Amino acid sequence: MHSLKSLPPLEGLNAVIAARDTGSFTAAAERLGLTHGAVSRRVHAVEHWLGTEVFERHGRGVRVTPAGQRFIAQVEQALSAISDSADRWRPRRELPVVRLSVVPSFARLWLLPRMRALQGYPAQRRVELSIEHRLADFATGEVDLAVRYGKGQWREVSSRLLFKEQLIPVAAPELAAELGHHPGAARLADAPLLHDSDTSQWRAWLKAQGAAYRGKAADRRFEDYDLVLAAAKAGLGVALLRSPLADEAMASAQLVRLTKASLANPWSHHLVMRTGESRPMVLEAAAVLLALSARIRPPPL
């Protein structure tokens, strides 16, 4: 077991490392807030303890000797071990937890790429996701915030608009080539249409373009919007891309816009919380979510 007397002069170790990093005692003194003489004395004390020179002195500064290189490497390893040990024993500050309910497609397409910003860096909060299709029950306290997709009319909760969407027909490049340049609504109505459990968006888009929706055997229905997009990328049919939620699919050229015509989606994404919510950690997380969506949210009239 080592006694304190067998250890090197501890105040000199930082001086040795600083001199190695900067290449001179003068620069090391500036870094440590000491005088040149103080650094020189501390380095000399370490060399006296070690029994060999750590540095070669020359007119423009100092150069580490081979023995000094080995010694400094061991010193840095030892200091790192001490720091790691302190981290293990130091009491940890628990982060406040905010529970957020979202549907799977929103989580993957919009939220997860922004999770680091939502939690803060360094982390200011831990956001625990509840990824499900059902409406979260605020009355039971199972969640603190939720992102809901609809018209913003929910009872006994407070909601704020995150962002609105435009509905744009898209298809995989190969299918887009088959459909031709800027196909009309009637041509799209005849193509295999992809949608989730609700056909109202395709009905509304086609009606706005003067065409009627009619279900066909070639159409495909999926429970989650993620799967609608995956099927479109696989060339299985035409989907309505919900912009800006799924803009990345067009930006990456996995899906191609078929026509300039678009339609405002009557449903939007809303941030929901308990009416009268006052907990700072929840309000702060809500403010960050609103700020993250501000670039794609239209300004108030």
RASULFEN-V220111 format. One record per residue. N is the residue number from 1. RES is the residue in three letters. PSI is psi in whole degrees, -180 to 180 (* if undefined). Layout:
((N | RES | PSI) (N | RES | PSI))
This chain:
((1 | MET | 134) (2 | HIS | 140) (3 | SER | 167) (4 | LEU | -29) (5 | LYS | -26) (6 | SER | -7) (7 | LEU | 155) (8 | PRO | 163) (9 | PRO | 108) (10 | LEU | -33) (11 | GLU | -17) (12 | GLY | -16) (13 | LEU | -43) (14 | ASN | -36) (15 | ALA | -40) (16 | VAL | -46) (17 | ILE | -42) (18 | ALA | -40) (19 | ALA | -38) (20 | ARG | -44) (21 | ASP | -39) (22 | THR | -21) (23 | GLY | 6) (24 | SER | 154) (25 | PHE | -32) (26 | THR | -47) (27 | ALA | -37) (28 | ALA | -39) (29 | ALA | -40) (30 | GLU | -41) (31 | ARG | -41) (32 | LEU | -7) (33 | GLY | 34) (34 | LEU | 176) (35 | THR | 162) (36 | HIS | -42) (37 | GLY | -39) (38 | ALA | -42) (39 | VAL | -45) (40 | SER | -42) (41 | ARG | -39) (42 | ARG | -41) (43 | VAL | -42) (44 | HIS | -38) (45 | ALA | -40) (46 | VAL | -44) (47 | GLU | -39) (48 | HIS | -42) (49 | TRP | -40) (50 | LEU | -29) (51 | GLY | 14) (52 | THR | 162) (53 | GLU | 138) (54 | VAL | -30) (55 | PHE | 149) (56 | GLU | 125) (57 | ARG | 138) (58 | HIS | 175) (59 | GLY | -31) (60 | ARG | 0) (61 | GLY | -141) (62 | VAL | 155) (63 | ARG | 135) (64 | VAL | 133) (65 | THR | 163) (66 | PRO | -42) (67 | ALA | -38) (68 | GLY | -38) (69 | GLN | -45) (70 | ARG | -41) (71 | PHE | -47) (72 | ILE | -37) (73 | ALA | -41) (74 | GLN | -37) (75 | VAL | -46) (76 | GLU | -39) (77 | GLN | -42) (78 | ALA | -43) (79 | LEU | -38) (80 | SER | -41) (81 | ALA | -40) (82 | ILE | -43) (83 | SER | -42) (84 | ASP | -39) (85 | SER | -41) (86 | ALA | -38) (87 | ASP | -36) (88 | ARG | -33) (89 | TRP | -18) (90 | ARG | 133) (91 | PRO | 135) (92 | ARG | 140) (93 | ARG | 116) (94 | GLU | 133) (95 | LEU | 143) (96 | PRO | 142) (97 | VAL | 130) (98 | VAL | 125) (99 | ARG | 123) (100 | LEU | 126) (101 | SER | 129) (102 | VAL | 160) (103 | VAL | 158) (104 | PRO | -44) (105 | SER | -40) (106 | PHE | -38) (107 | ALA | -50) (108 | ARG | -43) (109 | LEU | -32) (110 | TRP | -45) (111 | LEU | -49) (112 | LEU | -40) (113 | PRO | -14) (114 | ARG | 7) (115 | MET | -39) (116 | ARG | -42) (117 | ALA | -36) (118 | LEU | -39) (119 | GLN | -18) (120 | GLY | 156) (121 | TYR | 115) (122 | PRO | 156) (123 | ALA | 128) (124 | GLN | -19) (125 | ARG | 158) (126 | ARG | 122) (127 | VAL | 114) (128 | GLU | 125) (129 | LEU | 136) (130 | SER | 104) (131 | ILE | 109) (132 | GLU | 166) (133 | HIS | -25) (134 | ARG | 157) (135 | LEU | 126) (136 | ALA | 145) (137 | ASP | 107) (138 | PHE | -27) (139 | ALA | -32) (140 | THR | -7) (141 | GLY | 17) (142 | GLU | -22) (143 | VAL | 160) (144 | ASP | -35) (145 | LEU | 158) (146 | ALA | 149) (147 | VAL | 118) (148 | ARG | 150) (149 | TYR | 116) (150 | GLY | -153) (151 | LYS | 6) (152 | GLY | 21) (153 | GLN | 85) (154 | TRP | 140) (155 | ARG | 147) (156 | GLU | 20) (157 | VAL | 162) (158 | SER | 136) (159 | SER | 147) (160 | ARG | 139) (161 | LEU | 129) (162 | LEU | -60) (163 | PHE | 156) (164 | LYS | 172) (165 | GLU | 157) (166 | GLN | 141) (167 | LEU | 121) (168 | ILE | 123) (169 | PRO | 132) (170 | VAL | 161) (171 | ALA | 165) (172 | ALA | 152) (173 | PRO | -40) (174 | GLU | -45) (175 | LEU | -37) (176 | ALA | -39) (177 | ALA | -38) (178 | GLU | -36) (179 | LEU | -18) (180 | GLY | 170) (181 | HIS | 123) (182 | HIS | 65) (183 | PRO | 146) (184 | GLY | 172) (185 | ALA | -38) (186 | ALA | -39) (187 | ARG | -41) (188 | LEU | -37) (189 | ALA | -28) (190 | ASP | -16) (191 | ALA | 161) (192 | PRO | 124) (193 | LEU | 139) (194 | LEU | 138) (195 | HIS | 169) (196 | ASP | -156) (197 | SER | -11) (198 | ASP | 121) (199 | THR | 3) (200 | SER | -31) (201 | GLN | -43) (202 | TRP | -40) (203 | ARG | -44) (204 | ALA | -42) (205 | TRP | -47) (206 | LEU | -41) (207 | LYS | -41) (208 | ALA | -24) (209 | GLN | 9) (210 | GLY | 21) (211 | ALA | 161) (212 | ALA | 144) (213 | TYR | 136) (214 | ARG | 126) (215 | GLY | 143) (216 | LYS | 158) (217 | ALA | -29) (218 | ALA | -15) (219 | ASP | 154) (220 | ARG | 140) (221 | ARG | 136) (222 | PHE | 150) (223 | GLU | -26) (224 | ASP | 142) (225 | TYR | -30) (226 | ASP | -44) (227 | LEU | -32) (228 | VAL | -47) (229 | LEU | -40) (230 | ALA | -40) (231 | ALA | -39) (232 | ALA | -42) (233 | LYS | -30) (234 | ALA | -1) (235 | GLY | 21) (236 | LEU | -9) (237 | GLY | -172) (238 | VAL | 134) (239 | ALA | 159) (240 | LEU | 111) (241 | LEU | 129) (242 | ARG | 101) (243 | SER | 134) (244 | PRO | 3) (245 | LEU | -42) (246 | ALA | 25) (247 | ASP | -29) (248 | GLU | -32) (249 | ALA | -35) (250 | MET | -39) (251 | ALA | -33) (252 | SER | 2) (253 | ALA | 16) (254 | GLN | -28) (255 | LEU | 147) (256 | VAL | 135) (257 | ARG | 131) (258 | LEU | -26) (259 | THR | 155) (260 | LYS | -19) (261 | ALA | 133) (262 | SER | 168) (263 | LEU | 136) (264 | ALA | 127) (265 | ASN | 125) (266 | PRO | -17) (267 | TRP | 145) (268 | SER | 172) (269 | HIS | 130) (270 | HIS | 144) (271 | LEU | 126) (272 | VAL | 141) (273 | MET | 172) (274 | ARG | 142) (275 | THR | 130) (276 | GLY | 16) (277 | GLU | 131) (278 | SER | -2) (279 | ARG | 125) (280 | PRO | -41) (281 | MET | -35) (282 | VAL | -45) (283 | LEU | -36) (284 | GLU | -43) (285 | ALA | -40) (286 | ALA | -41) (287 | ALA | -38) (288 | VAL | -44) (289 | LEU | -43) (290 | LEU | -38) (291 | ALA | -39) (292 | LEU | -30) (293 | SER | -3) (294 | ALA | -32) (295 | ARG | -26) (296 | ILE | 9) (297 | ARG | 128) (298 | PRO | 145) (299 | PRO | 151) (300 | PRO | 147) (301 | LEU | *))
